[in-house]
């Protein structure tokens, strides 16, 4: 399954657009967990090229935390950024997600082009000189992935399911799964989930005109198309099931024959509901 992706050179503008529209896309101001999951989805879809160097940039900006993943550094640095400078802004708990997305836009603007990226690594190396016996850092830091063929999104999602505790430090929640899939889809030029709403309507037996981000939790939790999905429980969040459903959808529409079957099923659903 091939998916179109935004060129990485356009990522700053795209993420800036995402910041402006995140509330509309997610239905509310993004939480810290949603912002991190959305960025993880977008980054994984680009073969980790979107945030390549982001951890080093955070370390150079904050002056510490070189052994901490960017998802652990970004919330602290984002909050500190809004609480310093000429206009001090108090970051409330429900604004931390937007602060993180704003921080990524700043990062992408600063490292736009090879000169900006070289300056970043010079600042980082001034703090933490690389091991002279290791060539890995020098070989990989200035080069993008050599694999020009993007992997199948289903393989990416299966990989996330298998290491979800490593990515999110816990079982993925429904909100995190929705944000992750949204970020991945946006990176694919919104082509990944093109027929997903119709597929969900067929599976649920209703829900016409309802955004997929509302329908997916209902299918994952086994409720009807007009019911509210129950909240995640601490022991059994429904996020993993949501990702499994997305994989199932991608399997069903992987080829033209599968999409034609979906269109036919959706037409029958419209007729049954008196909408055709």
C-alpha positions as CSV (number, residue, x, y, z in Angstrom):
1,X,0.0,0.0,0.0
2,X,1.6,3.3,-1.1
3,X,0.7,6.5,0.6
4,X,1.6,10.1,-0.4
5,X,3.6,12.0,2.1
6,X,4.3,15.7,2.6
7,X,7.8,16.6,1.6
8,X,9.9,17.1,4.7
9,X,10.8,20.6,3.5
10,X,7.1,21.5,4.0
11,X,6.9,20.0,7.4
12,X,7.2,23.3,9.3
13,X,4.3,24.8,7.5
14,X,2.3,21.7,7.9
15,X,2.9,21.4,11.6
16,X,2.2,25.1,12.0
17,X,-1.2,24.5,10.3
18,X,-1.7,21.5,12.6
19,X,-1.1,23.8,15.6
20,X,-3.7,26.2,14.4
21,X,-6.3,23.5,13.7
22,X,-5.5,20.9,16.5
23,X,-8.5,21.8,18.5
24,X,-10.8,21.3,15.6
25,X,-9.1,18.1,14.6
26,X,-9.1,16.6,18.1
27,X,-12.4,18.1,19.2
28,X,-10.7,20.0,22.1
29,X,-7.4,21.6,23.0
30,X,-4.8,18.8,22.7
31,X,-3.5,17.3,25.9
32,X,0.1,16.7,26.5
33,X,-0.4,12.9,25.8
34,X,-2.3,13.7,22.6
35,X,0.3,16.1,21.3
36,X,3.1,13.6,21.9
37,X,1.1,10.8,20.3
38,X,0.2,12.9,17.3
39,X,3.9,13.9,16.8
40,X,5.0,10.3,17.2
41,X,2.5,9.2,14.5
42,X,3.6,11.9,12.1
43,X,7.3,11.3,12.8
44,X,7.0,7.5,12.3
45,X,5.2,8.0,9.0
46,X,8.1,10.1,7.7
47,X,10.6,7.4,8.7
48,X,11.7,9.5,11.7
49,X,12.9,12.3,9.5
50,X,10.5,14.9,10.9
51,X,12.0,14.9,14.4
52,X,15.6,13.8,13.5
53,X,17.7,16.0,15.7
54,X,14.8,17.2,17.9
55,X,16.2,15.5,21.0
56,X,19.6,17.1,20.5
57,X,17.9,20.5,19.9
58,X,16.0,20.1,23.2
59,X,19.2,19.2,25.0
60,X,21.1,22.2,23.6
61,X,18.2,24.5,24.4
62,X,17.7,23.2,28.0
63,X,21.3,22.3,28.7
64,X,20.6,18.8,30.0
65,X,18.8,15.6,29.6
66,X,21.0,14.1,26.9
67,X,20.0,10.6,27.8
68,X,16.2,11.3,27.8
69,X,13.9,10.7,24.8
70,X,12.4,13.8,23.2
71,X,8.9,12.8,24.4
72,X,10.3,13.1,28.0
73,X,12.1,16.4,27.4
74,X,9.5,18.3,25.2
75,X,6.9,18.9,27.9
76,X,9.4,20.5,30.3
77,X,11.1,22.6,27.7
78,X,7.8,23.7,26.2
79,X,6.5,24.9,29.6
80,X,9.8,26.7,30.3
81,X,9.7,28.4,26.9
82,X,6.3,29.9,27.6
83,X,7.3,31.0,31.1
84,X,10.3,33.0,30.0
85,X,11.1,35.8,27.6
86,X,9.6,39.3,27.3
87,X,6.0,38.0,27.6
88,X,5.7,35.4,30.4
89,X,2.8,33.0,29.9
90,X,1.5,30.7,32.5
91,X,0.9,27.3,30.9
92,X,-2.2,25.7,32.3
93,X,-2.5,21.9,32.3
94,X,-4.9,22.0,29.3
95,X,-2.5,24.1,27.3
96,X,0.6,21.9,27.5
97,X,-0.3,20.1,24.3
98,X,-0.4,23.3,22.3
99,X,2.9,24.4,23.9
100,X,4.6,21.2,22.7
101,X,3.3,21.6,19.1
102,X,4.5,25.3,19.1
103,X,7.9,24.1,20.3
104,X,8.2,21.7,17.3
105,X,7.3,24.5,14.9
106,X,10.2,26.6,16.4
107,X,12.5,23.6,16.1
108,X,11.7,23.0,12.4
109,X,12.1,26.7,11.6
110,X,15.6,26.7,13.3
111,X,16.9,23.6,11.6
112,X,15.5,24.3,8.1
113,X,18.2,23.5,5.7
114,X,21.7,22.0,6.2
115,X,23.2,25.1,7.8
116,X,20.6,25.2,10.5
117,X,21.1,21.5,11.2
118,X,24.9,21.9,11.4
119,X,24.6,24.7,13.8
120,X,22.3,22.6,16.0
121,X,24.9,19.7,16.1
122,X,27.7,22.2,16.8
123,X,25.8,23.5,19.9
124,X,25.0,20.0,21.0
125,X,28.6,18.7,20.6
126,X,29.9,21.7,22.6
127,X,27.8,20.3,25.5
128,X,28.4,16.6,24.9
129,X,31.4,15.9,22.7
130,X,30.9,12.6,20.7
131,X,33.0,9.5,21.5
132,X,36.0,9.8,19.1
133,X,36.0,6.0,18.9
134,X,32.5,5.9,17.5
135,X,31.6,6.8,13.9
136,X,27.8,6.1,14.3
137,X,26.9,9.6,15.3
138,X,28.9,11.3,12.5
139,X,27.6,8.8,9.9
140,X,23.9,9.1,10.7
141,X,23.2,12.6,12.0
142,X,23.4,14.5,8.7
143,X,21.8,11.8,6.5
144,X,18.2,11.0,6.0
145,X,17.0,7.4,5.6
146,X,18.4,5.8,2.5
147,X,15.2,3.7,2.0
148,X,13.2,5.5,-0.6
149,X,10.4,3.0,-0.5
150,X,8.0,3.9,2.4
151,X,7.1,0.9,4.5
152,X,3.5,-0.4,4.7
153,X,1.5,1.6,7.3
154,X,0.1,-1.6,8.6
155,X,3.6,-2.8,9.5
156,X,4.2,0.5,11.3
157,X,1.0,0.1,13.3
158,X,1.7,-3.5,14.2
159,X,5.1,-2.4,15.3
160,X,3.6,0.3,17.6
161,X,1.3,-2.3,19.1
162,X,4.2,-4.6,19.9
163,X,6.2,-1.8,21.6
164,X,3.5,0.5,22.9
165,X,4.8,0.4,26.4
166,X,8.2,1.6,25.2
167,X,6.7,4.4,23.1
168,X,4.1,5.6,25.6
169,X,5.4,4.2,28.9
170,X,2.1,2.4,29.3
171,X,-0.6,0.7,27.3
172,X,-1.8,3.1,24.7
173,X,-5.0,4.9,25.6
174,X,-7.9,5.7,23.2
175,X,-7.0,9.4,23.1
176,X,-3.4,8.6,22.4
177,X,-4.3,6.1,19.7
178,X,-6.6,8.6,17.9
179,X,-4.0,11.3,18.0
180,X,-1.3,8.9,16.8
181,X,-3.4,7.8,13.8
182,X,-4.4,11.4,13.0
183,X,-0.7,12.4,13.0
184,X,0.2,9.5,10.7
185,X,-2.7,10.3,8.4
186,X,-1.8,13.9,8.1
187,X,1.8,13.0,7.2
188,X,0.4,10.8,4.4
189,X,-1.5,13.8,2.9
190,X,-4.7,12.5,4.5
191,X,-4.8,9.6,2.1
192,X,-4.4,6.8,4.6
193,X,-8.0,7.1,6.0
194,X,-9.8,8.3,2.9
195,X,-12.6,5.7,3.1
196,X,-12.3,5.1,6.8
197,X,-15.5,6.9,7.8
198,X,-17.6,4.9,5.3
199,X,-15.9,1.7,6.5
200,X,-16.8,2.5,10.1
201,X,-20.4,3.2,9.2
202,X,-20.6,-0.2,7.5
203,X,-19.1,-1.9,10.5
204,X,-21.3,0.0,13.1
205,X,-24.5,-0.1,11.0
206,X,-24.8,3.7,11.2
207,X,-23.1,6.9,12.1
208,X,-23.4,8.8,8.8
209,X,-21.8,12.2,9.0
210,X,-20.0,11.5,12.3
211,X,-16.2,12.1,12.3
212,X,-14.1,8.9,12.3
213,X,-12.5,10.0,15.6
214,X,-15.8,9.6,17.2
215,X,-16.8,6.4,15.4
216,X,-13.6,4.5,16.0
217,X,-13.8,4.5,19.9
218,X,-17.4,3.3,19.6
219,X,-16.4,0.3,17.4
220,X,-13.4,-0.4,19.6
221,X,-15.6,-0.5,22.7
222,X,-18.5,-2.4,21.1
223,X,-21.2,0.2,21.5
224,X,-23.7,1.3,18.9
225,X,-23.2,4.1,16.4
226,X,-25.3,6.5,18.4
227,X,-23.9,5.7,21.8
228,X,-21.0,7.3,23.6
229,X,-17.9,5.1,24.0
230,X,-17.1,4.3,27.6
231,X,-14.0,5.9,29.2
232,X,-10.8,3.9,29.2
233,X,-10.1,1.9,32.4
234,X,-6.6,2.0,33.8
235,X,-6.1,-1.7,33.5
236,X,-7.6,-2.1,30.0
237,X,-7.5,1.0,27.8
238,X,-9.1,0.6,24.4
239,X,-6.3,2.3,22.4
240,X,-4.7,-1.0,21.3
241,X,-8.0,-2.2,19.9
242,X,-8.4,1.1,18.0
243,X,-5.1,0.5,16.3
244,X,-6.1,-3.1,15.5
245,X,-9.2,-1.8,13.8
246,X,-7.2,0.7,11.7
247,X,-5.1,-2.2,10.5
248,X,-8.2,-4.3,9.7
249,X,-9.5,-1.4,7.7
250,X,-6.2,-1.0,5.8
251,X,-6.3,-4.8,5.0
252,X,-9.8,-4.5,3.6
253,X,-9.0,-1.6,1.3
254,X,-5.5,-2.6,0.3
255,X,-6.5,-3.1,-3.3
256,X,-9.1,-2.0,-5.8
257,X,-11.3,-5.0,-5.3
258,X,-11.4,-4.3,-1.5
259,X,-12.4,-0.7,-2.1
260,X,-15.1,-1.7,-4.5
261,X,-16.6,-4.1,-1.9
262,X,-16.5,-1.3,0.6
263,X,-18.3,1.1,-1.8
264,X,-21.0,-1.5,-2.5
265,X,-21.5,-2.2,1.2
266,X,-21.7,1.5,2.0
267,X,-24.3,2.0,-0.8
268,X,-26.4,-0.8,0.7
269,X,-26.1,0.8,4.1
270,X,-27.3,4.2,2.7
271,X,-30.2,2.4,1.1
272,X,-31.2,0.6,4.3
273,X,-31.1,3.9,6.2
274,X,-33.2,5.7,3.6
275,X,-30.4,8.0,2.6
276,X,-29.8,6.8,-1.0
